[in-house]
Amino acid sequence: MLRKIRLHLLLSSVSLAGFAGTPAPAQAAPSASRTFAFDLPAQALGDALLAFSRLTRLQLASSPAVLNGARSPRLQGRMTAADALARLTADSDLDGRIVDGTVTIARHKRFATAAAAAVAGDGASVQVSESAVEPQVVGGGDIVVTGYRESVAKAQQIKKNATGSQDVILAQDIAAFPDQNLAEALQRIPGVAITRDSGEGRQISLRGLGADFTRTQLNGMEVLTNTSSGLDSRSSVSRSRAFDYSIFASELFNKVVVEKSYAAEQDEGGIGGTVGLHTAKPFDFNRLTVVASAKGQMNQYTKTVTPRLVGLISERWGDFGVLASVAYSTADTVEFGYRNWNWSQINFGAANVGPAISAADRALLVNATGASRIWNSRAQTYATFFNKRERLGLTTALQYHPDDRTDLTLDVLYGKLNNDRTSGVIGAAGTNGIAANNVTGTQLLTGVSFDDFNDIVGASFDHVDMRTESKVTHDQTTFWQAALNGHTDLSSNLTVNFLGGWSRSTFDSRYAEVYLEAVGKSYAFTGLNTGSPRTSYGFDTTDASQWDLQGLETRADRIKSEFYNTKAELAWTIGSGSTIKAGAGFKRFTNSGWQRKVAPSYEGKPGIPDVPTTTLSNSTLAPYTIGDVAGTYALLGQPMTLTAGNTVAGTAYDLLENTYGAYLQYDLATELGTIGLRANFGVRYYHTDLGSSGTALVGSALVPVNVTNNYHGFLPAANLAFDLSRSVVFRLSGNRNLSRPALSDMRAAGTLNLASFGGTIAAGNPNLAPFKADSVEASLEYYDGKRGSLAIGAFYKHMDSYITSETRLVAYDTTGYPASLLPVGVDPSVLVNYTRPINGPGASIKGIELAAKRDFDFLPAPFDKLGVLGNVTIAEGSTDVFYAGVPVRLPLPTLSKFSSNATLYYDTDRWGVRGSVATRSRYRWGDGGNGNIGEYIKGTTNLDASAYVNLTHQVKLSLDVINITDEPIVQYADGTAKRVMTNTVSGRTVAFGGTMRF
């Protein structure tokens, strides 16, 4: 009773004081970014607001009549005052706003009926938490699940309260899906699509722009990691700015924020957007917390059970806290199917076309010229890639948090991804194979069929030299980061924020390979214009006596990236809802790497012993003999290690970028009549000094060079969010941003990939200017409390400069590279595709996003626990790609015109089940080459599912199924002809296990 009297007197006095024009004593408004630790039970809203006022030191302005009968949900966790107020009033027909240091509570009559109806929910208490895992017990009573439904609701609230366009995934959202790594967790955000390799997600594209256009921050600082693919056609070793998310397990993070609009306080560098990764902190937990999780997972094709283990411990002692977490897993996967070495136009010698070929077909095959030449796939291979991945992640956080005015956190993170890959290949790639531009050896074409594009889609041959390849690869990516973040209030209206950090990523790859050759064999292939290309062989491919040693290849690659980041900011609150931010920072980025290789030939050499072999019979479209790599190298006395003397010319280079930045930004939170307004306006200045060193082509000679370059400019940005009502937000943003060129494009070096048919040479260009883009976007968003939301947005980005490639078919001996780099017996006049990046004309991208979420709590039990969320992105963008100097307009790389994700869930305190479908339409992977216009990956649809049951307050069991339909990855050359290059599958993965929390 006394509490109710105090509340009535307080609210009445505040209201009367405001009516009489006599101001109440001034209270310093807290910084909009300051967070408070809330722990409030579900109770009458008036009592909750009293506790809220005591903690935040904000005045209340309302009347008891307005609050009569209103209740607040349980509120627990660390958040800003605005976020907490929104949650306290979320399930009522009341609207709370903070204006001039005062909290006003008003009833929105237009929404009163709907809000009153919505209050009649399940009445359960809600716990707001960003903690990393699983159900939490409150007061020893009923289970309060910080589960999937609640994490989506909180992420929705964070999105609503943001000024710019952003999307958020919170810990339970990440942990609640069968995500093998962080890339797969991100695919459920609107506008995000992922690339996959050997059964796992690898990189992301954001709003149609590729991974090079997305900046990744970890605990506030920019980072970069690299991994590799087993297939050369998927960039087996990728030296770019594209962050490989596959290195990290999703369980290491408790929040991921994707910022799609740009503000001046953000570092430049992400035209597509910025992905912010955040690891857990000790003060995310209220007490000693220990979590342990163990799962076993198995792939459809490997059949072996491998572990997935997660552990976390967090404790606080007054103002100090310590947290440590570990995530460890191994996974056995296999990717197998059909592939070839791209397509090219081809001529046959007259003697190479058999008598069964018609005169009309012979005319196409022999001595044809220009566009009338037929197209043929190279080598037509079956391939299998066995992968054993070992992923380890460790985090440690030390936090000093004496009060809400000061916070200092040191995060240390270590990540390691090992991939031991063994692969086998069989194809028409021997000395007299079907892999060159012209067939003039012993090969004899005995049958052929074409499609409408003059492509050979089926053929049979005699007297062809077949080849098998057996490769053992070890890839390792190691990552370290140390980041110190802090803020403190120097006074009631002046706050300093600072960041200092270092990160290093090192990628090492080495392989040893054995080539076997079977001379003068027959084979046939069919179905290259269907979804199931197949090859048959006219001899026993498993008979070891048919195969002789042709050669070996040993190769090693290294990529090392390192960041040093510093940043400081002063935030001056000049009035309620009005803040000026000024900051400056320095970023030092270094990148270096090399490739080493030796490839001894044993073909035709006398005295070569029979090497040990084995038969590849599992996970392959046909069994065949391959060389035993370790046994062969040992027998021949060939070392598997390489030295600096084996460095391939043009592959070793170093980059250094020093960037200085400063910004000024004004943040505003106010009201325009009955409309709330949140906004920021600012400008950022950047200056980048670049140094690139390596071995480059100068004139007709390869010489060491050092190239320096610099660029600078101003980046203005403005973001506005209009709260049209308690439920409706309209956003409008405009900015200029940049993305720096890919690392491989900036190299003062060249990369050679040479074979009997010629191959490719790729050279860099350190004088490239960065991508620059002007962007505008708008969105209209409706929020129905925690139950649902509906948003539609549109965006447009115009790049006034766009880096594209120029490819020319030239004779190797005109490039200036030495003949000694060619394979044995290859004529120096062989034609090669010579590619280099250039600053081309501008490009633009536009699109729309739709996102929706709805809990079906309006249905009768038990269907009231159902819910659905989904999103659709439609984007369009193109640029010129130059072929022999002629521009051709192609879609932007990795742009899918259509991408979507949908999830249907049933979520209760005791058990739940979820199913998710992610789709993306085809996207361009590369430029093509050999006369092919573009290279593409076919659209995909991936299905995943997850289920859980809480046995007790502390124990949870879960079952996950990944890639349910065993979706193939299909890659093809030329956007019109769609000449198949790869068609592989990797199988579904099933994981089962449990989690314990204390």
N, C-alpha and C positions, 0 to 999 in steps of 0.2 A: 504494500500500500504506500509506504514512504517513497519507494522508487517511482511509482506512478505519479505521486504528488510532485516530486522533484522534476520529473519529465514535463508535467503539465505547466509548472511554474516557469521552467526554463524556456519551453517553446512559446508560451504565452508572452513572456517578457521580451523575447527576441522579436516576436511579431509586432507587439505594441510599440517597441522602440523603433522599429523600422517604419511603422505607420505614422508615428509622431515626428519623424524626421530627426530623432536624436540617435547618433551612431553608437553602436556598442563598442566596447574597448577593442582596439585593433589587434588582430592576431597576424603574425607573420605567416603568410601562405607557404606551405612546403613546396619545394621544387616539384615540377610535374613528373620528373623522372625518379624522385625519391620513393623508395619502397618501405613498407611497414610489415611487421610480422603480426598477422591476425590469427586469433584462436577464439572464435565466437561460436557458441552453440546455436542451434535453431531456437528461435525465441520470437517474442513480439518485436516488431520492427522498431518501435520506439526505444525499447531497451537496447537493441543492437546499435541504434544510431547514437545513443548516449556513450556506449563503449567506443564506438568509432570516433566520436568527437574527442574523448579523452586521449586517445592514442595519437590522433593526427593533429590535434590542437586547432581544429576547424570549428567555427560556429555553426549552429543549426538555426534554420529559419523555416518554420512550418507551424501547423496547429494540430493539437491532439485529434481534432475531428478528421483531419486528412488521414492520420495514421491509424484511426480506429479499426481494429480487426486485422490489420496487415501484419504478416509474419515474414521473417527473414529465414533463409536457409542457413545451414551450418557454413561457417566461413573459416577456413584454415589455410595458411600458406603466406608467402611473401608476395606482395603486389603493391602497386601504387594506390593512392587514395581514390583516384577516379575509377580504377578497375574494381576496387573493393565496393565502392558505392554502387556501381552498376550491378554488381552481383547481389548486393543486399536487396535491391529493388527489382531484380530481374523477373521475379515470379509474381509481381503485383501490377496494378494499373497505375503505379506511381512512377514519377520520373525524378531522379536526383541529379542535380548539377552543382558544380563548384564554381562560384563566381565571386571574385574579389575576396577570397578567403572565407566565404560563407557557403554552407551547404543549404540549398533550397530544395524542398520536397513539394512537388505539385502533382495533382491528379490530372491525367489526360482523359477528358470525358469521351473523346472520339474513340478511345480504345478501351474504355472501362468495361464494356460487356465482354469483349474477347479476353481481356486480361483476367477478369473475375472468373471466367470459365477456366482459364489456363491454370489458376491457382489450385484448382481442384485436382492436382496431380496425385502422385502416390504419397506425397507427404514425407517421404524419406529424407533424412539429413544428407547434405551434400558436403563432401570434403574436397576442397580445392588444393591440389598438390601437384608439384612438378617432380615429385620423387620418381625414381627410376623404375620401380617395378612393383607390380602385383597388389593384391588386396591389402588393406590396412585396418587394424582393429582400433576402435575408438572406445575407450572407457570400458572395455570388456564386454560390451553389449553386442548388438547386432553388427554384422559385417557391414562396413561402409566401404564400398569398392571404388577405388580411384580407377575405374575401369575404362574400357574403350568409349562407351557412351559419354562418360563425364569428361574424358580428355578431349573428345571432339567438341563438346560444349564449351570448354574453357578456351580451346584454340579459336573457336568461333568468336568468343567474347574479345580475345586479344586482337583478332583481325578487325572487329568492329571498332575498337577504341583507337586503332592506329590512325595516323594522319595520312600516310601514303598507302599505296597498294601493297599488301603483303599477305602471305599465307603461313600458317604455323602448324607444325606437328609436335605434339607433346609426348612425354615418355610412354604412357600407356598406349598411345596410338602407334608408336614405333614398335613397342614390344608385342602388341596384340596381333601382329600379322606375321606370316611365315617368311620374314625377310632374311635372306642369307647375308645381305650386306646393306650399307646405307643407301646405295643407289636404288634398290628395290623399294625401300621405305619412301623415297622421294617421289616415286612415280604416281602416287595418289594425289599429289598437289596439282591443282588446275594449271595447265600450260606446261607441265613437266612430262617429257617422254625420255625413255632410257634406251641405250644400246645394250645388247647382251652378247656374251661370249662364253662358250662352253657351259651353258646352263646357269649363268649368273649375270646380274646387271653389272655394268661397268661405268659408263659415263651418262651424263644427262644433257638434254637440250631444253632450253627454257623459252617458251613462246616462239618456237620455231628457229631460234638461233642456237648454233652448236655449242659444244662444251667450251670452246675457246672464248666464247663471249660471256661466259658465266664466271664471276669471281667467287671464290670460296674463302670464307673466313672460319677459323677455328679459335674459339674463345677470344674473339675480337680481332685477330690478326690474320692477314692473308697467308695462304699456304698453297702448296702444290705437291702432288704425288703422281707417279707414273707407274704403270704396269705394262703388260703385253698380251698379245693374242697368239694362239698357235698358228693362225692362218695369215700368210703374208697379205692376202687381199683385205684383211681387216686391220692393217697397220700393226704388224707383229711387234714392232718396237716403236712406240709413239712418243716422239719428242715434240711436245706441244704444251700449250698452257691449259690443256684440258685436264681437269682434276679427275683422277680415277677413284671413285668412291668405293670401289670394291675392296680397298685395303682395310676398311673399318667395318667391324660388326656394328649393327644398329643398336645393340644394347649398351654401347659406351656412352650414348647421348641421351639427355633428358629433354632437349628442346632443339628443334631445327626451325629457323625462320628464313623464309624465302622472300626477300625484298625485291619487288618487281619495279617499283618506281624509285627514282634516284633523288637524294637530298644532298645538299652541299656538304653536310657533316660526314657523309660516307666517302671512303676512298674512291677515286676514279678507277675505271678498269673493267666494268661489267655492263656492257650495253644491254645484254639480255637480262641481267639482274644479279643479285648477290645472295648466295646461300650462306647463312650463318649457322655454324654448328656449335652447340654448347654442351659441355660435359657437366655432370652433377657436382654440386657444391655441398659442403657440410651443413650450411644453414638452410638447405632445402628440406632438412629433416629436423624433427623436433626433439629427438632423443637418440640414444644409441640404436642404430639400425644395422641389421645383418641380413643379407640376402644371398641365397645360393640357388642356382638353377642348373639342371643337367638334362640334356636331351641326347638321344641317339638318332642319327639320320641315315637314310639309305637311298641310293639312286637306283632307278629302274633297271639300268643296264649293268652297273658294277656289282650290285647285290651285297656290298660290304657295309657294315654298320660303323659309323664314325661318330665321335663325340662332339657335343657343343656345350661348353661349360661357361657359366657366368657367376661371378661373385662380387659382392659389394659390402663394405663396412664403413660406417660413418659415425663419428662421435663428436660431441661438443662439450667444452669445459669453459663455461662462462662466455668470455668474448672470443675464444679461440675454437676452431673446429678443424678436424682432419677427416678426409675421405680418401679411400682407395678402392679401385674397382679393377677387375680383370675379366676379359672375355677371350676364350680360347676355343678354337674349333678346327677340325679337319674335315675335309669333304673329298670323297672320291667321285669324280664325274667322268663322263666320256662323251665326246662329240664325234659323230661319224656320218659318212654319207658320200656324196659325189662332189667333185670339184675339178676345175681345169685351170690352166694358166692364162686366162683371158682369151679373147678372140682376135683374129686378124684376117685380113684378106690374103689369099694364098693362090699360088700357081703350081700346077703339077707339070713335070716333064712328060713328054709324049709317051715315054717308055714306062711311066709310073701309073698309067691309066689302063686297066685291063680291058679285054675284048668284050666283056659283058656290059660295059658302060655304053649307053646310047650316044649317037653322034651329036645330038643336041646337048647332052650333058657334058660330053667331051669338049665341046666348044667353050663351055663355061669354065672348064677346069684347066685347059692348056692354053697358055699364051694370051689369056684375056687381059685387058688393060682397063685402067681407070675404075669407074664405079661399077663396071660389069664384072669385076673380079668377085669370085665367090668368097664367103666367110667361113672360116673353120675354127673350131675350138682347139686349144693347144693341150695335148698330152692326155686328155680324158682320163682322169684318175679316180680311184677310190681312196679315201683317206680316213684314218682313225686317230683321234687325239685323246689319250688317257691323261687325266689331270688329277694330281693329288695335292690339294690346297691345304695349307696350314696357316691359320690366321690367329695372331696374338695381339691383343690390345691391353695396355695398362694405363690407368690414369691415377694421378694423385693430386689432391687439392688441399691447400693450406689456407684457411680463411680467418681473418681477424675482423670481427664485426661487433665493436663495442655498443653501437647504437645505430639508428637509422641515418645518422649524419655521416657515418664513416664506414667504409668497407674496403678491405685490401685482400685480394685473393691471388695466390700463386698456383697456377695449373701446370702440371708436367704430364705430358702424354707420350707414350711410346707405342708404335704400331709396327707390325711386321707381317708381311704376306709372302709365304713361300709357295711356289708352284712347281712341282716336279712333274714334267710332262714327257711321256713317251709317245711317239707317233709312228705310224706306218703308212706308206703310200705305194700304190701300184699304178703305173700309167705308161702310155706310149711316149716315153721321154728318153729312150736310149739314143745311141749315135745316129742310127737311121730311124728316128722316131717321127711322130706327127706333132712337132712342136715349133717348127720354123716357118718363116714366111713363104718358103718354096720347098717343094718335095722333089728332090732330084737324085736320091740314093737308090737303095734296093727296094724301097716300099712299093707295093702294088695295090692299087685301089680296085677292089672286085665288085663293089656295090655301093650305091649312094642314093640318098634322098634329100630333097631341099624343101625349105618352106618359102613363103612369099617374099622373104627378104634376101633370097639367094644364100641362105645359111645352110650349111650341111648339118642336118638334124639327125642323120643316121648314116652309117657307112660300115663297110667291112674291108679289111686289109690282109694281105699276105706279106711275108718277108719284112716285118717291122721289128726293130729292136726295142724290147720292153725294158722297163726299169722299176725296181723297188727301192724305196728309201726307208731307212730306219734311223730315227733320231731320238736322242736322249737330251732333254733340256732341263736346266735348273734356273728358274727366275726367282729373284728375291728383291722385294721392296722393303726398305727400313725407313721409319719416320720418327723424328724426335721433335718435340715442341716444348718450350718453356715460355709461359706468358704470365706477366704480372699486370693485373687490372686493379684499379682503385678509384675511389672518389671520396671526397670529404667536403663538408660545408665549412668554408672559411668564415662565413657569417650567415645571418638569416636569409640573405638574398644572393650570396655568391658561392658557387660550387666549382671545385676543380675536379676534372676527370683526367685520368692518365692511363697510358698503356705502354709497356715495353716488352718486347718478345723476340724470340729467335726460333726458327724451325729449319730442319734439314731433311731432305728426302734423297735417298740413294737407291737407284735401280741398277741391279746387276743381272745380266743374263749370259749364260754360256751353254753351248750345245756341241755335241759330237754326232756326226751323221755318217752312215755307210750306204753307198750306192751299189746295188747288184744289177747286172744286165743279163737278159736272155735274148740271144741274137736270132733273127730270122723267124719270128713267130707270127701267127695269125690271130686276129681279134676283130670284134665288131661292137659298135655302140648304137644305141637307139634311144628315142624318147627325149631328145634335147629340147623339143618344143612342148613337152608335157611336164607334169610335176614329178615324174619318176624316171630320170635318166638311168640307163643301165648299160653295162658292158659285159660281154661274154668273151671267153678266151679259148683259142684252139689248141691249147696244151695244158698240161697239169701244172698250174701255178704253184702248187705246194711241193713239187719235186725239186729238192735242193740241187740235184745234178744239172738242172736246166739253167742254173744261175751262176755267174762268175762275177768277181769283184771288178767294179768299174772305177770307183774312187771313194775318197773320204772328204769330209768338210768339217772343219772346226771353226767355231765363231764365238766371239764374246762381245757384249755391248755394255756400256755404262752410261747412265744419265744421273747427274747430281745437281740438285737445286737447293738453294739456301736463301732464307729471308732474314733480315734484321728490320724490325718495325719499332718505331717510337711515335708517340702521339700524345699531345696534351691539349686540354680544352678548359676554358673558363666560361661558365654559364652564369649570367647576371640577370636575376629576376628584377625587372624594373617596375613591375606592378603585377597585380593578380592576373595570371594567364598571359603574361607578356615577358618573354625571356630573350636575351641576346646571347648567342654563343660565338666564341672566337677560338679558333684552334689552329695548330700547325703540327706537321709531322714530317718524318723522314723515313724512307724505305729503301733498303739496299737489297738487290736481288742478283744472285749469280747463278749461272747455269753452265755446265760443262759436260762433255761426253766424248766418246769415241767408239769406233767399231774395229775389231781385229778379226782377221780371218786367214786361214790357210786351206787350200783345196788340192791336195796331191791327186794326180790321176794315175791309175794302175791299169788302164785299158791297154791291152796289147803288149804289156810288159812281160818278158819271160820270167819264169821261176816264181810266179806269185802262188803262194800256197792256197789250198782250199780254206776259206775262212769259215768260222762257226756260224751257223744259221739257226733260225727258229721259224715256226709257222704262226702267223697272225690269223686267228680263227674266231676270236670273240669280238663282238660289236663291229662288224665289218660287213659290207655288202657281198664280199667274196673272200675266201681264204687265200693266202699267198705267202711265199717265203720271203723273209727279210733277214738282214745280217744281224748278228749279235754284236752290238756296238762295243761293249767292254771287251769281249773276247777278241774281236777283230783288231782293235787298237793295241791290245796287249800282244797279239800274235805278230803284228807288223812293227812293233816297237814305236808306234806313233804316239807322241804325247798329247794329252787332252788339255794342256794349259798353253796359253799364248802369252807373248811378251809384247813390249812396245814396238819392237821391230816388225810385228805382224799387223800394225795399224793400217787400215785401208785408207789410201790417199783421199783427202777431202772430207773425212768423217770426224776428225778431231777438231773441235772448236770450243771457244769460251765466250760467254756473254756476260756483261756487267751492266746493270741498270741502277742508277742512283736517281731517286725521285724525291723532290722537295714539294711539299704541298701546304697550303694555308686556306682557311675558309672563314667566312662570316655568315651567320645564319640568324634569322629572327623567327622565333616560335610564338604563336598566338593561340590562345584559347579564350573565346568570348562568345557573346550572343548578339545576333542581329534580329532584334525583335523576339519572336518565338523560335528562331532557328539558331542552333548552336553551330559555332564555327571553330574548327581546329585547322591550323595552317602553319607552314614554314616556308620562308623565302630566303634564299641565300645564293652565294657564288663561291666557287672554289677555284683557286689558282694552282697549276701544276707546272713543274719543270723537270724534264727527264733528260739525263745524260746517258748515252749508250756507247758502249765499247764492244766491238766484236773482233775476235782474232781467230785465225785458222789458216787453211790452205785453200786458195781460190784460184780460179782461172783468170789470168791477166794476159790479154793477147792470145798467144798460143802456148803459153807455158803455165805450169802450176808453181806458184810461189807463195811463201808465207806473207800474209797481209794483216794489218790492223786497221780497222775502220771505226771511226767515231762519228757520232751523230747526236743531235739533241733536238728537242721540240718542247713547246710550252703553250699554254693557253689558259683561258677562263671558261669555267663550266657553270652557267647559271641553272638554278632549279627552283621550282615552286610546287608545293603540294597543298591542296585544300580539301577538307572534309566537312561537309555541311550535314548536321544532324537535323534533317527535316522534321523528324518526330522521334519519339523514343525508339521506334523500330526501323526507321528508314534513314540511310546514309547515302549521300551523293558525293563522289570523289572526283576531283579534277587535278591533273598533274601535267607539268611540262618541264622538260629539262634538256640539257646537252650533256653527253657523256662520251667516253672513248673506250676502246678495247685495243690493247697492244697486239702487234702481229705475233703469229705463232713462232715459237722458238726456232723451229727448223727453217722458217722463212727468213729469219734474221741472221742466219749463220754466214760467216765468211768462209764457206766451204761448199763442197759438192758431194753428193752421195751417188754411188754407182751400183746398179743391180744388173749385172751382165750375164748373158747366157748365149747359147749357140745361135739363137735367132736374133741377137742384138741386145735387147733389153732396154733399160731406162737409165737416164742420168738426171738427177734432180739437184739443182744449184740454188743457193740462197741469195738474199739481197738485203744487206744490212741497212741500206738507205731507204727502206720502205717507210712511208708515213703511217701512223696508226689509223685504225678505223675511227671515224667520228660520226656521231648520230644525234639528230634532234628528235625527241620523242614527245608525244602527247598521248594521254589516255584519260578515260572517264569510266566510271562505273556507278551503277545504282544498286543498292543492297538493302534487302529487307530481312530483319531479324525478329523471329517470334520467340523471344526469350531464349531458353536453352533448347527448345524443342525443334527449331528448324531455322532455315535461312534460304534465301534465294538471291542470287546476284547475277547481274549481266554487266559485262565490261567490254570496252573496245580500246584498241591500242594501234598506234601508227608510229613507225620509226623510219627515218630517212637518213641514210648514210651518204655524206657528201664525198666520201672516198671509200672504196672497197677493194681489198686486196684479192686479186684473182690470179690465175695461172696462165702462162703461155706455153704451149706445147708445139714443138716442131719436130718433124721426122728428118733427121740429118745423118750423114755418114759419120761414124765414130771418129775417124781420123781427122775430121774438121773441128772437133770440139776442143782439141788441145790436151786431152787426157792421154797418157802414154799407152802404147800398145801392150805393154807388159801386164796391164790390168785385165786384159781380155782372157777368157778361157782358152785352154790349149787348142790350137788348130783353127781358131776363128779369125777370119780375114778382117783386118782393120777397117775395111770399107763397109762393114756391115752397118745397116741402118739402125739407129737407136732413137727413142723418144726423148728429146731434150726438153726438160721442163724447168721453169723458174717462175717465182712469184713476181707480180708487177702491181703497181697501183692502177687499178682500172677505174672505169666510171662508177658513179655511185649506185647504191642499191636501196631498196625500201622493203619494208615488211609491214603488213597490216593484219589485223585479226580481231576476233571476238572470243570472249570466254563466258561460259555459262556454268554456274555452280549451284548446287542445291543440296539441302540436308533436311530430313524430316524424321522425327520420332513418331511412331504410330500410337501415341498414348491415348488417342481418341477412340481406339478400337476396344472392344470388350476383352477382358482377360481370357486366354493368355496372350492374345495377339497384340496387346498393348506394349509388349517389350520389343516389338519389331522396330526396325529403323532402316533408312536407306540414305545414302549420300552418293553424289556423283558429280562429274564435271565433263565439259566438252570444250575443246579449243579448236577453232578453225582459223588457219593462218595462211597467208599467201605472200611470197617474196621471191625475187629473182635477181640475177646478176649476169654479166657477160663473162663467158669463158672463151679464151682464144685458142683456136685450132688452126695452125699454119697461118697465123696472123688474121684469121677471120673470126669476128666475135659471134658467139652463139649464146642466146639467152637461155639460161637454165635456172631451175629452182635453187635457192640457197642451200648449201650443204646441211644435211641432217634435218631439214625442214619437212615435217609431215603436215600436209594440209589439214588433216583431221587427226585428233588424238582425244581419247576419252578414258575415264576410269569410273567404275561404279562399284559400290559395296552394299550388300544386303546383310544386315546383322540382326541377331536376336541376343539381347544382353540383359542378364539378370544378376542379382547378387551371388547366385550359386553356380550358374552355368551360362554358357553362351556359345554361339556359332556364327561365323562370318564367311562370306564368299565374296571374292573380288574378281573383276574382269578389267584388264587394261588393254586398250587397242591403240594402234597408231597406223596410219596409212603409209605407203611407201615413202622413202626419203633417199635423197642423193648422198652417196657415200664418197664419191670421188669424181674426177674429171673424165675418166674413161681411158683415152689413149688408143693408139693403134687404129685411129679412125673411128672408134666408138664415141658417140656423143653422150658423155656422162656414164656414171656407174651407180647402181641403185641397190637398195635392200628392200625387198618386198614387205608390204604391211604385215603386221602380226597381231594376234589376239592371244593374250595369256590369262589363264585362269588359275587362281590360288584360293585356298580355303584354310580355315583355322577353327578349332573348337577348344573349349576349356571347361573344367569343372573345379570348383573350390570344395575340397574334401573337408577342410577345417578352416579356421581363421588364418592359419599359417601355411597351409599346403594347397597347392594348385597343380592340377595335371592339364596338359595341353597336347593337342594333335594338330600338326600342320601338314598340308599337302601343297607342293609347289609345282607349277607347270603341269597342271592336270592333264592337258590334252597333248603333251609332248609336241609343242609348236615348233615347226621347222624354221630355220633361218635360210632364206633364199636370197642370193645375191646375183645380180645380172648386169651385163654390160649393155649400154645403149638404151636410152629411155623409150625409144620407139620399137626397136627390134626385140628387146628383152632377151638377150642371149645369156642363157644361164651359165653362171660361173661356179656357184656353190649351192648345195642343197643338203643341209645337215640337220640332225636332231641330237638332243642331249638328254632326253628322258625326264620323267617326273621324279621328284624327291619327296620322301615322307620323313617327318621328324616327330618323335614322341618323347615326352619327358615331364618333369615336374619342377616346381619352384617352391622354396621354403623361405619364409620371411619372419624375422624375430625383432 
